[in-house]
Amino acid sequence: MPQASDAGRVFTARPASVSPWVVAAVGIAALVAVPVAAVLSSLTSPAVEIWVHLWRTQLVELTWNTARLLAGVGAGTLVLGTALAWLVVHHRFPGRAALEWALVLPLAMPAYVIGFASLGLFDFAGPVQTALRRAFGESLRLPEIRSYGGVTLMMVLVYYPYVYLLARAAFRAQGGATLETARSLGRSRLVAFLRVTLPLARPSLVAGAALAMMEALADFGTVATFGYRTYTEAIYRVWYGMFERIAATQLASVLLLFAFALILLERSSRGRQRFTQGMRRGPATMPLPLTGWRAWAATAACAAVLTLAFLLPVGQLAWWGIEAVREGRVSRDFPVLLANTLSLAALAAAAACVFAVVLAYAGRLHPTRAVQVAGQFASMGYALPGSVIAVGVLLPLAWLDHGAGALLERAARPTGRALPHRVGDRPRRGLRRALPGREPADGGCEPHPDLPILDDAARSLGAGAGGVLRRVHVPMIRGGLATALILVFVETMKEMPATLLLRPFGFNTLSVEVWERTSEALWHEAAIPALAIVGAGLLPVILAIRWSTRDTRGR
Amino acid sequence: MRVITLLSRMVAFGLVLGLGAVSGEAQEVVVYSARSSQYGPELVFDAFTKKTGIQVKTFGGNTSELFERLKAEGDKTPADVLISVDAGNLWNAARAGLLSRVDSPEIVANIPAHLRDPENRWAGLTVRARTIMYNTKKVKPEELSTYDALGDPKWKGRLCLRTSSYVYNQSFVATMIKRQGEAKTEAVMKTWAANEPILINGDTKILEAIAAGQCDVGVTNTYYLARIVAKDPAFVVAPFWANQQTTGTHINISGAGVTAHAKNRANAIKLIEFLTTPEAQQMFADHAFEYPANPQAAVNPVLAKWGKFKQDDINIAAAGEFQAAATRLADRAGYK
């Protein structure tokens, strides 16, 4: 393989010196590695006394809660996402076309937003239960929403689109032929779906569920609002409540193990994905027209999901927002929060895209093992929960702070000048942001058309490696880059735990504001910042919808 | 990365310079206040300016933010006064060397000893009582007595609490430890946990839950109830003054201290002295339905209806001293 590709890359073979692209790629991977290594290294020097305390008081509960949350979200998104995709791809019913894209909308909603909006609606003292008690008597009790079931339901409602989108794409790619063949062999429609369509789409479904589970693992706001104890919540509580940085790190290391497990799951499903995508596309699907009550039941099912997952929470937020405006309870800092959020997100998106382009281009110029490993390693960032990264970034920076501080202090003493504290304060933000969104960026920024001849042609005309990238590849992948930028931008706006832990003093964002208000159950005040986040989140969703409708038309 | 650091340093430097220039003028005092974000601008500062001609510049933020900011700014800080909520936070600020000792006979005379730092680095300005709340239609006051008695099995499933990691609960448990020792406190917290309390993250929400009948009793700060009752006098929740026969009702404070590197130290002391006078106290406490720290000042009519109560007079610095111990104790007791 090396010979074959090297033959096409005469101009790139420069064995004598190490290319700056390789250095950059390895450097980026190292940047991702630092927090991971810092967190893992805490395992080598366990603070026994703290572990004993954690073991006796909460470790079992945290592990059980985190594990069953992941299981519930995985199973729930799998069932809901697949069922909805099956409905919209293989059936016709009233409103199908509109519902098909509208069902993607919940993706714009961070779980913590639907969480507190639904809590406001469905809590014991909320309007729904109060009305029910008025109608059916005071003794009426609905299941407690602040519970495992409640948290899982919230997450399933906002994360099912991951499965839905991938399942829908897989079903469409399969086309109608497989299903029809199975039916012609005497299978009922349902059996054909279960025995043929589903197994073929399995890699996509697993990948979607794995993404949903990664989101669930990283979530902090929802579990904290619902009082459901998981690792992310414990890390924050231990960090701020006990000021026990070591204990927080140890908890983060366990959380990291969960994340690794999910990465393995997702990577293995991706490996098998070729299996579907390699297949020749069959003829377009032939949706079954539903009639009578079945048709309306299908419409009602899709509409119910959309209502619970999007319309109702947005309506509740809008209502609170209007009340907040009317009562003058809108934060005067809102413009500052907005500006902070936008600038942070822009910085993160730009950094993530530059990193991704460098990684991908380095891999193209020098397809060596080292660069490949660096690329894979760096792309792990998206699966790391924000709290893990926060803890992992703060630790080495604290060492740096102290080490460098002590050194500089000695040097500065003669002049009597005091030192600026917290040398590393600001870069933390930018760094952390650049990490989680790497994956989508990778997909979008990777110089795609695999035609080495383009590089060679440009190089033969006198362009350097950087020039080729700037003048040939970047213009070609502009669309993908823009998408990646938007995705990272929105992810950064939504991100909560790492922003809480890493932000410099006085630097508040919309998500921090939502956290501060909801942690005091001041839901009215949280509504407008939350709506702003949802509004921004609609951008990539609309893009996704546009592609998929384009796909449909193209077929 | 380097560019970002550089930029951020320039911004930070500019900020310090800007603030420094402002605070360098003669008659001013700069206040970092954790109250302002919760209660809006304080009318009492206007009264101070009117009386003394000293301008008050406030910078709001939450408690931990202001703490970090003071710490990071070191001796460059523009802040002269730190106003914070929760005694534990003030204790932490004092321990970190952010506050300086003030020997003012006026403050000592105005504020009872248990609401002040034993070393006079901070003083309480307002008192917030954290007591038992009950549904007046379902619970008779005779059924209630002490915090400890909320562990009685008769309250099983009828109790609403905030989580133990909530700062006012940390301080609550911390002062209990100081009063009764760890073993006794842990035993009490275990009985609370055994009653399977419904955990709700907001005092107002707890009061609403009690009124709606989700639970019958709870523990919250009284000003949350006062805010509701001021709008809706028919609200079916009332406070019960806990521990009146024993140690007194648990209280916490919002308070102030002069920063260690205050540029306008004299003005800062003047401001805090003013804030402890009965006239200022009334405005200060009235505004947010808190109790004045100075016993000479009158309370808000909404609060007056609930009658007088005996405060737990243990020095509130215990809230900071035993904060970490309280967190761990609650963990052990299974109070989440």
Chai-1 contact restraints between the chains, C-beta under 6 A:
chainA,res_idxA,chainB,res_idxB,connection_type,confidence,min_distance_angstrom,max_distance_angstrom,comment,restraint_id
A,T57,B,D331,contact,1.0,0.0,6.0,A-B,restraint_1
A,T57,B,R332,contact,1.0,0.0,6.0,A-B,restraint_2
A,F124,B,A209,contact,1.0,0.0,6.0,A-B,restraint_3
A,F124,B,A212,contact,1.0,0.0,6.0,A-B,restraint_4
A,F124,B,Q214,contact,1.0,0.0,6.0,A-B,restraint_5
A,A125,B,E208,contact,1.0,0.0,6.0,A-B,restraint_6
A,A125,B,A209,contact,1.0,0.0,6.0,A-B,restraint_7
A,A125,B,A212,contact,1.0,0.0,6.0,A-B,restraint_8
A,G227,B,L199,contact,1.0,0.0,6.0,A-B,restraint_9
A,R237,B,S165,contact,1.0,0.0,6.0,A-B,restraint_10
A,G241,B,S165,contact,1.0,0.0,6.0,A-B,restraint_11
A,G241,B,T327,contact,1.0,0.0,6.0,A-B,restraint_12
A,M242,B,A324,contact,1.0,0.0,6.0,A-B,restraint_13
A,M242,B,T327,contact,1.0,0.0,6.0,A-B,restraint_14
A,H421,B,A72,contact,1.0,0.0,6.0,A-B,restraint_15
A,R422,B,A72,contact,1.0,0.0,6.0,A-B,restraint_16
A,R426,B,I4,contact,1.0,0.0,6.0,A-B,restraint_17
A,R426,B,T5,contact,1.0,0.0,6.0,A-B,restraint_18
A,R426,B,S8,contact,1.0,0.0,6.0,A-B,restraint_19
A,P427,B,M1,contact,1.0,0.0,6.0,A-B,restraint_20
A,P427,B,I4,contact,1.0,0.0,6.0,A-B,restraint_21
A,P427,B,T5,contact,1.0,0.0,6.0,A-B,restraint_22
A,G430,B,I4,contact,1.0,0.0,6.0,A-B,restraint_23
A,F505,B,E65,contact,1.0,0.0,6.0,A-B,restraint_24
A,F505,B,E68,contact,1.0,0.0,6.0,A-B,restraint_25
A,F505,B,R69,contact,1.0,0.0,6.0,A-B,restraint_26
A,G506,B,G61,contact,1.0,0.0,6.0,A-B,restraint_27
A,E520,B,G202,contact,1.0,0.0,6.0,A-B,restraint_28
A,A521,B,N201,contact,1.0,0.0,6.0,A-B,restraint_29
A,A521,B,G202,contact,1.0,0.0,6.0,A-B,restraint_30
A,A521,B,K205,contact,1.0,0.0,6.0,A-B,restraint_31
